[in-house]
Amino acid sequence: MCRMARKKKVAYEKHEDYMKRRFKEEKTSNIISVVGNLSKEDVEGLAKAEKSYGDSWRQRGGIGAFMMLARKWDRLEKQVNEFGYDIFNAIDNDTRDEGILDDIRDLRRYLFLVEAHMRIVLGSQDD
């Protein structure tokens, strides 16, 4: 008498569920952890600056806010130009207290302010 092999039932999970489970199991990379710390520092820095400067960053409206961003970018571009736009090399060679990283920090924080302002204006704070 011939017995048929019984097939073992295999539970299949949706790809979406697999990816969620997989990413829960993975440890956050070092760079993402640093980004998280930077964002916390940015919130603290912005809160401190707001006490001194209020909302002067948008005092002249959208054009003024854009120009403020453009000035920060212009400063960065000028500083990295002499290093062939190799920003890592430029930062590595920058010994000033208020150097390239300070300008990057300022630009990032201003960008946060612009996006937050528009989320409030557009009523989409949860995005």
N, CA, C and O of each residue as an XYZ file, in Angstrom:
508
protein
N       0.831     -1.170      0.000
C       0.000      0.000      0.000
C       0.883      1.243      0.000
O       1.807      1.371      0.803
N       0.600      2.078     -0.844
C       1.415      3.282     -1.030
C       0.811      4.443     -0.234
O      -0.364      4.782     -0.379
N       1.628      5.016      0.578
C       1.155      6.177      1.344
C       1.575      7.457      0.637
O       2.711      7.605      0.187
N       0.668      8.329      0.559
C       0.969      9.630     -0.028
C       1.587     10.503      1.062
O       1.112     10.536      2.197
N       2.624     11.186      0.704
C       3.262     12.096      1.664
C       2.309     13.246      1.953
O       1.731     13.859      1.054
N       2.175     13.502      3.213
C       1.308     14.607      3.594
C       2.081     15.910      3.463
O       3.216     16.039      3.921
N       1.446     16.839      2.840
C       2.078     18.151      2.702
C       1.864     18.930      3.984
O       0.756     19.024      4.512
N       2.945     19.476      4.454
C       2.874     20.301      5.648
C       2.328     21.669      5.254
O       2.783     22.291      4.294
N       1.362     22.107      6.006
C       0.803     23.420      5.713
C       1.813     24.485      6.128
O       2.295     24.505      7.261
N       2.113     25.350      5.201
C       3.055     26.431      5.456
C       2.256     27.723      5.542
O       1.466     28.064      4.662
N       2.492     28.407      6.620
C       1.796     29.691      6.778
C       2.572     30.755      6.009
O       3.760     30.971      6.249
N       1.906     31.390      5.114
C       2.519     32.458      4.341
C       2.120     33.794      4.948
O       0.967     34.012      5.321
N       3.093     34.673      5.036
C       2.742     36.002      5.525
C       2.884     36.993      4.384
O       3.696     36.827      3.474
N       2.087     37.999      4.468
C       2.139     39.034      3.443
C       3.502     39.707      3.487
O       4.128     39.812      4.542
N       3.938     40.154      2.340
C       5.227     40.844      2.255
C       5.270     42.044      3.195
O       6.277     42.286      3.860
N       4.188     42.777      3.243
C       4.096     43.955      4.105
C       4.309     43.567      5.577
O       5.029     44.250      6.305
N       3.682     42.476      6.000
C       3.834     42.009      7.384
C       5.257     41.530      7.647
O       5.823     41.771      8.713
N       5.823     40.846      6.655
C       7.204     40.370      6.784
C       8.165     41.545      6.970
O       9.040     41.506      7.836
N       7.998     42.585      6.155
C       8.892     43.739      6.231
C       8.735     44.464      7.569
O       9.727     44.897      8.155
N       7.515     44.598      8.049
C       7.301     45.229      9.355
C       8.004     44.429     10.450
O       8.683     44.993     11.308
N       7.830     43.098     10.407
C       8.453     42.237     11.411
C       9.968     42.315     11.308
O      10.665     42.390     12.320
N      10.461     42.296     10.110
C      11.904     42.322      9.890
C      12.522     43.612     10.407
O      13.559     43.580     11.069
N      11.898     44.747     10.112
C      12.456     46.022     10.542
C      12.323     46.232     12.040
O      13.118     46.958     12.636
N      11.322     45.604     12.656
C      11.219     45.681     14.111
C      12.387     44.960     14.754
O      12.885     45.377     15.800
N      12.821     43.883     14.131
C      13.897     43.073     14.680
C      15.265     43.712     14.481
O      16.188     43.470     15.259
N      15.392     44.530     13.439
C      16.680     45.142     13.142
C      16.945     46.324     14.062
O      16.048     47.106     14.375
N      18.168     46.431     14.475
C      18.584     47.557     15.296
C      18.762     48.772     14.388
O      19.192     48.643     13.242
N      18.434     49.930     14.902
C      18.613     51.165     14.146
C      20.102     51.372     13.884
O      20.932     51.159     14.768
N      20.426     51.782     12.679
C      21.824     52.013     12.333
C      22.373     53.198     13.120
O      21.618     54.024     13.634
N      23.676     53.267     13.205
C      24.336     54.338     13.938
C      23.987     55.708     13.373
O      23.737     56.649     14.127
N      23.972     55.822     12.049
C      23.713     57.136     11.456
C      22.285     57.603     11.747
O      22.058     58.794     11.962
N      21.323     56.680     11.757
C      19.935     57.053     12.061
C      19.815     57.449     13.531
O      19.044     58.349     13.863
N      20.556     56.800     14.404
C      20.573     57.193     15.822
C      21.123     58.607     15.981
O      20.600     59.402     16.762
N      22.186     58.914     15.230
C      22.768     60.262     15.286
C      21.774     61.286     14.750
O      21.651     62.375     15.310
N      21.065     60.954     13.675
C      20.047     61.855     13.131
C      18.973     62.130     14.189
O      18.521     63.265     14.337
N      18.573     61.101     14.913
C      17.598     61.282     15.986
C      18.108     62.245     17.044
O      17.364     63.102     17.520
N      19.378     62.105     17.415
C      19.972     63.012     18.403
C      20.047     64.440     17.867
O      19.783     65.399     18.591
N      20.410     64.570     16.590
C      20.474     65.899     15.979
C      19.106     66.574     16.000
O      18.999     67.765     16.292
N      18.072     65.815     15.694
C      16.737     66.424     15.664
C      16.336     66.896     17.057
O      15.693     67.937     17.191
N      16.700     66.152     18.085
C      16.411     66.588     19.461
C      17.192     67.859     19.786
O      16.653     68.784     20.395
N      18.457     67.905     19.381
C      19.268     69.108     19.594
C      18.676     70.294     18.833
O      18.679     71.422     19.326
N      18.171     70.029     17.635
C      17.560     71.096     16.842
C      16.336     71.667     17.539
O      16.158     72.884     17.575
N      15.497     70.811     18.091
C      14.306     71.287     18.795
C      14.719     72.154     19.977
O      14.144     73.220     20.201
N      15.705     71.702     20.726
C      16.185     72.481     21.875
C      16.793     73.810     21.419
O      16.537     74.854     22.020
N      17.592     73.765     20.362
C      18.213     74.983     19.834
C      17.195     75.967     19.297
O      17.320     77.175     19.498
N      16.185     75.446     18.612
C      15.136     76.317     18.074
C      14.311     76.944     19.194
O      13.929     78.111     19.105
N      14.037     76.182     20.239
C      13.280     76.723     21.377
C      14.063     77.845     22.054
O      13.494     78.869     22.434
N      15.354     77.646     22.199
C      16.211     78.673     22.812
C      16.267     79.927     21.931
O      16.154     81.046     22.431
N      16.442     79.733     20.620
C      16.516     80.863     19.691
C      15.194     81.618     19.639
O      15.177     82.842     19.511
N      14.083     80.884     19.739
C      12.778     81.538     19.681
C      12.583     82.496     20.852
O      11.927     83.529     20.713
N      13.153     82.152     22.002
C      13.048     83.036     23.168
C      13.761     84.365     22.913
O      13.315     85.414     23.379
N      14.858     84.314     22.178
C      15.618     85.535     21.886
C      15.120     86.278     20.658
O      15.036     87.506     20.663
N      14.786     85.531     19.598
C      14.493     86.152     18.306
C      13.037     86.085     17.885
O      12.648     86.733     16.914
N      12.227     85.316     18.594
C      10.823     85.163     18.198
C      10.712     84.531     16.826
O      11.440     83.591     16.509
N       9.812     85.039     16.018
C       9.650     84.484     14.668
C      10.246     85.409     13.606
O       9.706     85.543     12.508
N      11.363     86.041     13.949
C      12.006     86.976     13.016
C      12.424     86.296     11.710
O      12.616     86.974     10.701
N      12.566     84.987     11.714
C      12.973     84.268     10.502
C      11.934     84.410      9.390
O      12.260     84.266      8.212
N      10.678     84.693      9.763
C       9.631     84.853      8.737
C       9.016     86.242      8.750
O       7.931     86.461      8.210
N       9.705     87.151      9.357
C       9.236     88.523      9.505
C       8.932     89.188      8.169
O       7.992     89.976      8.066
N       9.712     88.878      7.162
C       9.530     89.504      5.850
C       8.793     88.598      4.864
O       8.883     88.779      3.650
N       8.073     87.635      5.397
C       7.256     86.759      4.555
C       8.057     85.664      3.878
O       9.211     85.399      4.216
N       7.407     85.045      2.917
C       7.989     83.895      2.230
C       9.252     84.217      1.451
O      10.176     83.406      1.397
N       9.294     85.398      0.846
C      10.488     85.789      0.083
C      11.661     85.967      1.032
O      12.771     85.518      0.745
N      11.420     86.619      2.155
C      12.481     86.806      3.150
C      12.962     85.481      3.713
O      14.162     85.289      3.912
N      12.021     84.552      3.974
C      12.400     83.235      4.490
C      13.254     82.490      3.459
O      14.247     81.849      3.805
N      12.852     82.586      2.188
C      13.648     81.931      1.152
C      15.045     82.538      1.061
O      16.031     81.813      0.930
N      15.131     83.852      1.128
C      16.435     84.520      1.039
C      17.333     84.128      2.212
O      18.547     83.997      2.054
N      16.739     83.945      3.376
C      17.503     83.504      4.536
C      18.101     82.120      4.258
O      19.265     81.874      4.574
N      17.308     81.217      3.668
C      17.809     79.889      3.296
C      18.894     80.012      2.230
O      19.920     79.335      2.294
N      18.658     80.884      1.251
C      19.620     81.061      0.161
C      20.953     81.583      0.682
O      22.008     81.151      0.218
N      20.918     82.511      1.646
C      22.173     83.038      2.215
C      22.964     81.931      2.903
O      24.186     81.859      2.770
N      22.265     81.069      3.639
C      22.957     79.949      4.305
C      23.576     79.024      3.263
O      24.714     78.581      3.415
N      22.813     78.732      2.194
C      23.339     77.863      1.146
C      24.537     78.518      0.457
O      25.530     77.850      0.170
N      24.447     79.816      0.191
C      25.550     80.538     -0.448
C      26.819     80.440      0.395
O      27.912     80.241     -0.137
N      26.670     80.580      1.703
C      27.829     80.459      2.606
C      28.450     79.062      2.503
O      29.670     78.916      2.423
N      27.592     78.044      2.507
C      28.095     76.661      2.391
C      28.821     76.461      1.065
O      29.911     75.891      1.014
N      28.199     76.937      0.008
C      28.792     76.767     -1.322
C      30.158     77.443     -1.404
O      31.099     76.877     -1.961
N      30.270     78.632     -0.862
C      31.543     79.358     -0.887
C      32.624     78.590     -0.114
O      33.775     78.522     -0.545
N      32.243     78.022      1.019
C      33.215     77.328      1.860
C      33.697     76.000      1.265
O      34.848     75.615      1.472
N      32.841     75.306      0.538
C      33.245     74.007     -0.018
C      33.821     74.122     -1.428
O      34.431     73.174     -1.921
N      33.638     75.259     -2.075
C      34.132     75.464     -3.437
C      35.632     75.202     -3.540
O      36.088     74.551     -4.480
N      36.391     75.704     -2.583
C      37.848     75.537     -2.656
C      38.298     74.094     -2.443
O      39.470     73.774     -2.639
N      37.376     73.226     -2.045
C      37.681     71.805     -1.863
C      37.022     70.967     -2.948
O      36.774     69.775     -2.766
N      36.740     71.611     -4.084
C      36.120     70.898     -5.200
C      34.748     70.348     -4.839
O      34.338     69.310     -5.357
N      34.042     71.036     -3.957
C      32.710     70.677     -3.475
C      32.684     69.354     -2.696
O      31.623     68.757     -2.516
N      33.843     68.905     -2.242
C      33.898     67.729     -1.359
C      33.598     68.220      0.052
O      34.490     68.684      0.762
N      32.341     68.115      0.446
C      31.906     68.694      1.717
C      32.565     68.015      2.914
O      32.838     68.663      3.924
N      32.822     66.712      2.804
C      33.466     66.005      3.920
C      34.890     66.509      4.125
O      35.320     66.726      5.258
N      35.609     66.693      3.041
C      36.972     67.220      3.111
C      36.970     68.656      3.627
O      37.816     69.035      4.437
N      36.025     69.439      3.159
C      35.929     70.834      3.600
C      35.665     70.909      5.103
O      36.281     71.713      5.802
N      34.760     70.081      5.597
C      34.456     70.065      7.035
C      35.672     69.606      7.819
O      35.999     70.173      8.861
N      36.339     68.578      7.315
C      37.523     68.033      7.992
C      38.627     69.072      8.126
O      39.396     69.043      9.086
N      38.709     69.989      7.168
C      39.756     71.016      7.175
C      39.313     72.337      7.798
O      40.095     73.286      7.853
N      38.085     72.406      8.261
C      37.542     73.635      8.837
C      37.783     73.634     10.342
O      37.205     72.824     11.066
N      38.625     74.528     10.805
C      38.992     74.568     12.223
C      38.261     75.661     12.999
O      38.471     75.810     14.202
N      37.411     76.421     12.326
C      36.704     77.526     12.984
C      35.590     77.002     13.883
O      34.995     75.964     13.593
N      35.307     77.709     14.968
C      34.209     77.341     15.857
C      32.859     77.434     15.137
O      32.009     76.553     15.260
N      32.690     78.512     14.393
C      31.439     78.707     13.660
C      31.686     78.467     12.180
O      31.592     79.380     11.359
N      31.999     77.237     11.861
C      32.362     76.894     10.498
C      31.233     76.244      9.722
O      30.058     76.562      9.906
N      31.617     75.333      8.858
C      30.679     74.694      7.937
C      29.577     73.952      8.678
O      28.404     74.070      8.324
N      29.941     73.191      9.702
C      28.913     72.447     10.439
C      27.905     73.374     11.106
O      26.729     73.032     11.233
N      28.360     74.532     11.525
C      27.449     75.514     12.112
C      26.458     76.018     11.059
O      25.272     76.184     11.346
N      26.943     76.259      9.850
C      26.051     76.696      8.774
C      25.080     75.591      8.366
O      23.917     75.865      8.068
N      25.549     74.350      8.352
C      24.665     73.216      8.047
C      23.567     73.121      9.107
O      22.395     72.921      8.789
N      23.964     73.268     10.355
C      23.006     73.215     11.469
C      21.959     74.329     11.320
O      20.761     74.082     11.454
N      22.413     75.533     11.046
C      21.488     76.658     10.882
C      20.523     76.419      9.726
O      19.320     76.639      9.861
N      21.051     75.970      8.593
C      20.207     75.721      7.428
C      19.170     74.647      7.735
O      17.996     74.797      7.397
N      19.603     73.568      8.375
C      18.689     72.478      8.717
C      17.573     72.989      9.631
O      16.406     72.643      9.448
N      17.932     73.801     10.599
C      16.934     74.317     11.534
C      15.969     75.278     10.842
O      14.770     75.251     11.121
N      16.468     76.117      9.956
C      15.583     77.004      9.205
C      14.642     76.193      8.309
O      13.467     76.531      8.164
N      15.162     75.130      7.716
C      14.312     74.271      6.888
C      13.209     73.628      7.729
O      12.065     73.525      7.286
N      13.551     73.202      8.927
C      12.538     72.676      9.848
C      11.450     73.715     10.103
O      10.260     73.403     10.063
N      11.873     74.961     10.368
C      10.909     76.022     10.653
C       9.978     76.266      9.469
O       8.769     76.419      9.643
N      10.544     76.302      8.267
C       9.730     76.550      7.081
C       8.707     75.425      6.903
O       7.528     75.689      6.668
N       9.152     74.188      7.012
C       8.211     73.076      6.831
C       7.151     73.064      7.934
O       5.968     72.877      7.650
N       7.563     73.262      9.184
C       6.607     73.275     10.289
C       5.576     74.389     10.104
O       4.383     74.182     10.322
N       6.046     75.564      9.703
C       5.140     76.684      9.473
C       4.089     76.313      8.425
O       2.900     76.572      8.613
N       4.529     75.713      7.332
C       3.595     75.378      6.261
C       2.661     74.237      6.653
O       1.514     74.207      6.210
N       3.121     73.318      7.460
C       2.219     72.260      7.931
C       1.117     72.852      8.801
O      -0.035     72.422      8.733
N       1.469     73.829      9.608
C       0.468     74.493     10.441
C      -0.501     75.270      9.566
O      -1.716     75.165      9.735
N       0.035     76.053      8.627
C      -0.794     76.855      7.730
C      -1.736     75.956      6.911
O      -2.914     76.271      6.743
N      -1.211     74.859      6.417
C      -2.013     73.959      5.571
C      -2.853     72.990      6.392
O      -3.667     72.249      5.841
N      -2.658     72.992      7.705
C      -3.434     72.118      8.577
C      -3.080     70.655      8.448
O      -3.927     69.785      8.652
N      -1.828     70.377      8.107
C      -1.406     68.985      7.949
C      -0.238     68.662      8.868
O       0.807     68.197      8.412
N      -0.412     68.906     10.141
C       0.648     68.690     11.119
C       1.012     67.217     11.271
O       2.113     66.896     11.717
N       0.109     66.327     10.908
C       0.337     64.892     11.131
C       1.117     64.227     10.011
O       1.457     63.050     10.136
N       1.412     64.914      8.940
C       2.122     64.296      7.790
C       3.475     63.800      8.157
O       4.187     63.262      7.309
